[in-house]
Amino acid sequence: MTFHPARLFLLSLFIGLLVGPLAACNRGDGAPGASVPVQPQPPAPAVGTLVVTIDNLPPGTSALVRISGPDGFARDLGATQTLTGLHPGSYAITARPVVAGGQTWMPSSASQQVLVGAGDTAGATVRYAVNDVALALTRVATGLTEPVYLSAPPGDTRQFIVERAGRILVMQDGVLQAQPFLDIRVRIDPIVDGLMSIAFDPGFADNGHFYVYRTDLDRNIVLERYTVPCHCDAADPDSVLTLLRIPHPDALIHYGGQVAFGPDGYLYVSTGDGGVANDAPGNAQNLGSLLGKLLRLDVGAATVAEPYRIPPSNPYLGQPGRRPEIWASGLRNPWRFSFDTGAPSGASLYIGDVGQIAVEEIDLVPASQGGLNYGWNRMEGSTCYLAQDCDRSGLTLPVAEYVHTAALDTPCAVTGGYVYRGTAIPELAGRYFYSDYCAGFLRSFYAYGTEVYEQREWSVPRLGLITSFGQDGKGELYMITLTGDVWKIVRAVP
């Protein structure tokens, strides 16, 4: 075969272009033309750092701080510390009160979240302080006829005041309106407890529904719904829908008295044990009776034919011989209870249960925990009742209690209140306030879970005949006296 000279030239040029670079790539002598190896980049750090500063505790005092985060991380801290090697993610910092030097040191924030990134250093501060706020009581209404309750829908600027005889009055900007919001005095026997409380439907702004707890002319317990046709100050008494009537044949006392919506949207109702001394019929422990209980009802679709439904998570639903309405048992006369949804540990339920002859109690449990037995009539408070010893198994005992004394202003019946979640006195946030019908004091405590701290009595005048606390639409608190006054809890002016 004969090759043309031009073709030979092009072929040799092509081979040189192909082989030359390959040879250069294979040279390791560093000669010009050799390739430079690519240096691998170090990987980005896969962990982060969190600096937790704990401030303002007395020297030698350990904090009670817990850090929890991704992959089950948990660490308890007593002092400032730098945590390294943390997996990226959100970390929860919870701080508990500390008792030192006879004082309770409260964290500025009971719970906070911090985001720790890969290769980053995040920081958080837990600052403690002693609560030194002073309180006062200012009278905002007077001349009422045996007021027993005050409430308002969230965000509403009005206060709705319940009178025992059967009226609900409206107070707007500190002025009592002449027209009652509701007047059902003709339906109530004034000898017994009468009209005891009101609860506004979570959808009140749209549907106008509210619920009352009262006794009827036959002295039975009645739960009713009424409707306001517009955002006005008067309801129609004829809009009534009776949801539940509970026979109360044995005595004229111990009706319970509270109706309130829980954070789950269900309606809760507290009933007394019926009033016979020592609860001789055993109503509080009888799951076939609605007396001495906390009930839980679904009233969201109430009709005449079906005034309420049973929530599917009620503990005794479908159990023969047990009433499905029951949420909790073993209560003597739970005159007042309330929910708190502002705690970092989750929603809580507080119950002030009136004692028999010696002990007043306050119970505190997670709001979602049903099927509890609070002990009456086996226990009075945390003490065995009518026995040297008793079986405490399966009972939920109070987190706070106080005893009757022989003093002139002896306590006689606890008046449960609310956890403060208003904005006017931020130092009070998280404190549960309560009183006593006879003694008239103003007391509070702070609860972390079910542990109680900072129990104190406030230096305000003892009013006496405290029928209830009230909470307005902004979370501010009031005290109501049977003698006709409403007092607002305010910051004392120095």
Order of alpha helices (4+ residues) and beta strands (2+ residues): alpha-beta-beta-beta-beta-beta-beta-beta-beta-beta-beta-beta-beta-beta-beta-beta-beta-alpha-beta-beta-beta-beta-beta-beta-beta-beta-beta-beta-beta-beta-beta-beta-beta-beta-beta-beta-beta-beta-beta
